[in-house]
Amino acid sequence: MTHKYHLQPYSGAPSRYRCPGCNHRTKTFTRYIDAGTGEHLAPHVGLCNRQDNCGYHFTPKQYFAAIGNYPVATVSRQIAPNHRQRTAQQPDYYISPDYVNSSFADYHRNNFYQYLIGRFGLDVAARLAQQYRIGTSGHWHGATVFWQLDADGYVRTGKIMLYDKQSGRRVKQPYNHITWAHTHILKQMDGGNGQQPANFVLNQCLFGEHLLIAGPYKPVAIVESEKTAIIAAALMPAFIWLASGSLEGLNPAKCKVLHGRKVMLFPDVNAYSKWKLKAMELQRALPGTTFRVSNELECLATAADRKKGVDLGDVAFV
């Protein structure tokens, strides 16, 4: 059945909401509803009536584009083994789309999303959030979850991090705010007393890997952090920007999906020599795939940059 959606007609104060874009103290946000059932879509799908001062408008089309790549019936509501298994002893595990879809809300309290709005404007921030499946996490106030979707659309895990909404830098005090979605979902199983399955296998992929299918002939660029990949995608769209997730996260197993591609690596300033060696390793492991290492950051970085261990997003795009 075809569903049609329209903005909820005004029927008093309860029919208006706080805008996820500007979070204005008055209720300026109108949500979209299903014309047939009257049910709302997700809380962030709607229009702010402060068009001159805010301009937030997240349409049903954008919403379904953002969730459209998720398999519908691959796993249960909790983490569970998928039908695709490596061996009887080591099944692959994936996160249910239900968890992922529920994170596409509350962007007014997502510090990283608010940073993107401040840097690029609302339209670009919304596009990047859809493109990279940026979600909001309740683990820490203001936290962001970067979902890892593989080339088949399966959700491997999500990295939860906290950023400063003004500077866009990670919050590392009084401790490094980073954790994993699969860890917390597993803890929720069996009433919060769930144990990690004895044969549980976390099989990570490149962040942004799901974008490869839409650009089969487009060159690929890989950086270390998810944040940098997203910023670079806004400023250098000639590449499909992916992230390895860590210095050691670039390996042949993850990069098999890049077979036949032209790939440019953009290492952090103190990782150039290591990624040069990585490129040689990947070239040997994946014949027919071209790996090159950019020296752009090496040319731009100052002595202070090297001391801080900056990445491309800290220097080249400032």
C-alpha positions as CSV (number, residue, x, y, z in Angstrom):
1,M,0.0,0.0,0.0
2,T,1.3,3.5,-0.9
3,H,1.6,5.8,2.1
4,K,1.1,9.6,1.8
5,Y,2.4,12.0,4.4
6,H,1.5,15.6,5.2
7,L,2.2,18.1,7.9
8,Q,0.0,17.6,11.0
9,P,-2.8,20.2,11.0
10,Y,-2.9,22.6,13.9
11,S,-5.2,21.5,16.6
12,G,-3.8,23.4,19.6
13,A,-0.6,23.4,21.5
14,P,-0.2,19.6,21.7
15,S,0.1,19.4,17.9
16,R,3.3,21.5,17.9
17,Y,6.7,20.4,19.2
18,R,10.2,21.6,20.1
19,C,12.3,21.9,16.9
20,P,15.2,19.4,16.7
21,G,17.2,22.1,14.7
22,C,16.9,25.2,16.8
23,N,15.3,23.8,20.0
24,H,13.5,27.1,20.3
25,R,11.8,27.6,23.7
26,T,8.4,27.8,22.0
27,K,6.9,24.9,20.1
28,T,7.6,25.9,16.5
29,F,7.9,22.4,14.9
30,T,5.2,20.6,12.9
31,R,5.6,16.9,12.4
32,Y,4.6,14.8,9.4
33,I,1.9,12.3,9.8
34,D,0.6,9.3,7.7
35,A,-2.5,10.6,5.9
36,G,-4.2,7.2,6.3
37,T,-3.5,6.4,9.9
38,G,-2.7,9.8,11.4
39,E,0.5,8.3,13.0
40,H,3.7,10.4,13.2
41,L,6.9,9.5,11.5
42,A,10.1,9.8,13.6
43,P,10.3,12.8,15.9
44,H,12.8,14.7,13.8
45,V,10.7,14.5,10.5
46,G,8.9,17.8,10.1
47,L,9.1,21.6,9.5
48,C,10.1,24.5,11.7
49,N,7.9,27.5,11.2
50,R,10.9,29.8,12.0
51,Q,11.9,29.7,8.3
52,D,14.1,32.8,8.4
53,N,15.9,32.1,11.7
54,C,16.1,28.3,11.6
55,G,14.8,26.8,8.3
56,Y,14.8,23.2,9.6
57,H,12.9,20.9,7.2
58,F,13.3,17.1,7.3
59,T,11.0,15.5,4.8
60,P,9.5,12.0,4.7
61,K,11.5,11.4,1.5
62,Q,14.7,12.3,3.3
63,Y,13.7,10.0,6.2
64,F,13.1,7.0,4.0
65,A,16.2,7.6,2.0
66,A,18.1,7.6,5.3
67,I,16.8,4.2,6.4
68,G,16.1,2.7,3.0
69,N,19.3,0.6,2.9
70,Y,18.6,-1.4,6.0
71,P,17.6,-5.0,5.7
72,V,14.2,-5.4,7.1
73,A,14.2,-9.0,8.5
74,T,17.8,-10.0,9.0
75,V,18.0,-10.1,12.8
76,S,15.8,-10.0,15.9
77,R,15.2,-6.8,17.9
78,Q,18.3,-7.7,19.9
79,I,21.7,-8.5,18.5
80,A,21.3,-12.0,17.1
81,P,23.1,-14.2,14.6
82,N,22.3,-13.5,11.0
83,H,21.6,-16.3,8.5
84,R,24.9,-15.7,6.9
85,Q,27.4,-17.6,9.0
86,R,31.1,-18.1,8.8
87,T,31.0,-21.5,10.7
88,A,28.7,-23.2,13.1
89,Q,30.9,-22.0,15.9
90,Q,31.4,-18.4,14.8
91,P,28.3,-16.8,13.4
92,D,28.4,-13.2,12.3
93,Y,26.3,-10.8,14.5
94,Y,24.5,-7.7,13.3
95,I,22.5,-5.0,15.0
96,S,18.8,-4.8,14.3
97,P,17.7,-1.8,12.2
98,D,15.2,-1.0,15.0
99,Y,18.1,0.2,17.2
100,V,19.6,2.2,14.4
101,N,16.4,3.8,13.2
102,S,15.5,4.9,16.7
103,S,18.7,6.9,16.9
104,F,17.7,9.2,14.0
105,A,16.1,11.7,16.4
106,D,16.9,14.4,19.0
107,Y,19.4,16.1,16.8
108,H,19.1,19.2,18.9
109,R,21.0,17.4,21.7
110,N,23.6,15.8,19.3
111,N,26.7,17.9,19.8
112,F,28.4,16.7,16.6
113,Y,25.4,17.3,14.5
114,Q,25.1,20.8,16.0
115,Y,28.8,21.4,15.2
116,L,28.1,20.4,11.6
117,I,25.2,22.9,11.5
118,G,27.5,25.7,12.8
119,R,30.1,24.9,10.2
120,F,28.2,24.0,7.1
121,G,24.6,25.1,7.7
122,L,21.5,23.0,8.3
123,D,21.0,21.6,4.8
124,V,24.5,20.2,4.5
125,A,24.4,18.9,8.1
126,A,21.1,17.1,7.4
127,R,22.5,15.6,4.2
128,L,25.7,14.4,5.9
129,A,23.6,12.8,8.7
130,Q,21.5,10.9,6.1
131,Q,24.5,10.0,4.0
132,Y,26.6,8.6,6.9
133,R,23.7,7.4,9.1
134,I,24.7,9.7,12.0
135,G,22.6,8.9,15.1
136,T,22.1,10.4,18.5
137,S,23.1,8.3,21.6
138,G,21.7,8.7,25.1
139,H,24.8,7.1,26.6
140,W,26.1,10.6,27.4
141,H,24.3,13.9,27.0
142,G,25.1,15.2,23.6
143,A,26.7,12.0,22.3
144,T,26.8,10.8,18.7
145,V,26.7,7.2,17.4
146,F,28.5,6.4,14.1
147,W,26.9,3.3,12.7
148,Q,29.1,0.8,10.7
149,L,27.1,-0.4,7.8
150,D,28.8,-2.8,5.4
151,A,28.4,-2.9,1.6
152,D,25.3,-5.1,2.0
153,G,23.6,-2.7,4.4
154,Y,24.1,-4.9,7.5
155,V,24.9,-3.0,10.7
156,R,28.0,-4.3,12.3
157,T,28.2,-2.0,15.3
158,G,28.2,1.7,16.2
159,K,30.9,3.8,17.8
160,I,29.5,6.2,20.4
161,M,31.6,9.3,21.0
162,L,31.1,12.7,22.6
163,Y,32.1,15.9,20.9
164,D,32.2,19.6,21.9
165,K,29.5,21.3,19.8
166,Q,31.5,24.5,19.4
167,S,35.0,23.2,18.5
168,G,34.0,19.8,17.1
169,R,36.8,18.2,19.1
170,R,36.4,15.0,21.1
171,V,35.7,15.2,24.8
172,K,38.6,13.5,26.5
173,Q,38.3,14.9,30.0
174,P,37.9,13.7,32.7
175,Y,38.1,10.6,30.6
176,N,38.0,9.6,26.9
177,H,34.3,9.5,25.9
178,I,34.2,6.5,23.5
179,T,32.3,3.3,23.7
180,W,30.5,0.7,21.5
181,A,26.8,0.2,20.7
182,H,27.0,-3.6,20.5
183,T,28.5,-3.7,24.1
184,H,25.5,-1.8,25.5
185,I,22.9,-3.7,23.5
186,L,24.3,-7.0,24.8
187,K,24.1,-5.7,28.3
188,Q,20.4,-4.9,27.8
189,M,19.6,-8.5,26.9
190,D,17.8,-10.7,29.4
191,G,16.7,-7.8,31.5
192,G,20.1,-6.2,31.7
193,N,21.9,-9.4,32.8
194,G,22.7,-10.6,29.4
195,Q,26.0,-12.3,28.8
196,Q,27.9,-12.0,25.6
197,P,27.4,-15.2,23.6
198,A,30.4,-17.4,23.9
199,N,30.8,-17.5,20.1
200,F,30.1,-13.8,19.6
201,V,32.3,-12.3,16.8
202,L,32.6,-8.6,16.2
203,N,33.5,-8.2,12.5
204,Q,34.0,-4.5,11.9
205,C,34.0,-2.8,8.5
206,L,35.1,0.5,7.2
207,F,32.9,3.4,8.3
208,G,30.9,4.6,5.3
209,E,31.3,1.3,3.4
210,H,27.6,1.3,2.5
211,L,28.3,4.3,0.2
212,L,30.4,2.3,-2.2
213,I,27.4,0.7,-4.0
214,A,26.2,4.2,-5.1
215,G,29.5,5.1,-6.7
216,P,31.1,2.0,-8.3
217,Y,33.5,4.0,-10.4
218,K,34.2,6.8,-7.9
219,P,37.6,7.1,-6.3
220,V,37.8,6.3,-2.6
221,A,39.6,8.2,0.2
222,I,40.3,6.8,3.6
223,V,41.1,8.7,6.8
224,E,41.3,7.4,10.4
225,S,38.4,9.1,12.1
226,E,34.7,9.1,11.3
227,K,34.5,12.8,12.0
228,T,37.2,13.6,9.4
229,A,35.5,11.4,6.8
230,I,32.3,13.3,7.2
231,I,33.9,16.8,7.1
232,A,35.9,15.8,4.1
233,A,32.8,14.5,2.3
234,A,31.3,18.0,2.6
235,L,34.4,19.7,1.2
236,M,35.9,17.2,-1.3
237,P,32.9,15.3,-2.8
238,A,35.0,14.0,-5.7
239,F,35.9,11.1,-3.4
240,I,33.8,8.5,-1.4
241,W,35.2,9.2,2.1
242,L,35.6,6.3,4.4
243,A,37.2,5.9,7.9
244,S,39.3,3.0,9.2
245,G,38.3,3.9,12.8
246,S,41.8,3.7,14.2
247,L,45.5,3.8,13.3
248,E,45.5,0.0,13.1
249,G,42.1,-0.3,11.6
250,L,43.3,-0.3,8.1
251,N,43.9,-3.9,7.1
252,P,43.4,-6.3,4.1
253,A,40.3,-7.9,5.7
254,K,38.4,-4.6,5.8
255,C,39.7,-3.4,2.4
256,K,38.6,-6.5,0.4
257,V,35.5,-4.6,-0.4
258,L,37.6,-2.0,-2.3
259,H,38.8,-4.5,-4.9
260,G,39.5,-2.9,-8.2
261,R,39.1,0.7,-6.9
262,K,41.5,3.6,-6.9
263,V,42.1,4.4,-3.2
264,M,43.9,7.4,-1.6
265,L,45.0,7.2,2.0
266,F,45.1,10.3,4.1
267,P,46.9,9.4,7.3
268,D,47.1,11.5,10.5
269,V,50.3,13.5,10.7
270,N,52.2,11.1,12.9
271,A,51.0,8.0,11.0
272,Y,52.4,8.8,7.5
273,S,55.2,6.3,7.6
274,K,53.0,3.6,9.0
275,W,50.3,4.1,6.4
276,K,53.0,4.1,3.6
277,L,53.8,0.5,4.8
278,K,50.1,-0.3,5.0
279,A,49.6,0.8,1.4
280,M,52.3,-1.5,0.3
281,E,50.8,-4.4,2.3
282,L,47.3,-3.7,0.9
283,Q,48.7,-3.4,-2.7
284,R,50.2,-6.9,-2.3
285,A,47.1,-8.4,-0.7
286,L,44.6,-6.8,-3.2
287,P,46.1,-7.0,-6.8
288,G,44.1,-4.9,-9.2
289,T,43.4,-2.2,-6.5
290,T,45.5,1.0,-6.4
291,F,46.6,2.4,-3.0
292,R,48.3,5.7,-2.8
293,V,49.2,7.8,0.2
294,S,48.7,11.5,0.3
295,N,51.4,13.7,1.6
296,E,49.2,16.8,1.9
297,L,49.1,16.8,5.6
298,E,52.9,16.3,5.8
299,C,53.3,19.5,3.8
300,L,50.7,21.5,5.7
301,A,51.4,20.4,9.3
302,T,53.5,22.7,11.6
303,A,55.6,21.5,14.5
304,A,52.8,22.2,16.8
305,D,50.4,20.2,14.7
306,R,52.8,17.2,14.9
307,K,53.0,17.5,18.6
308,K,49.2,17.4,18.8
309,G,48.9,14.6,16.3
310,V,46.4,16.4,14.1
311,D,44.5,14.9,11.2
312,L,43.4,16.3,7.9
313,G,40.2,17.7,9.3
314,D,42.1,19.7,11.9
315,V,44.5,21.3,9.3
316,A,43.5,21.2,5.7
317,F,39.8,22.1,6.2
318,V,40.1,24.8,8.8
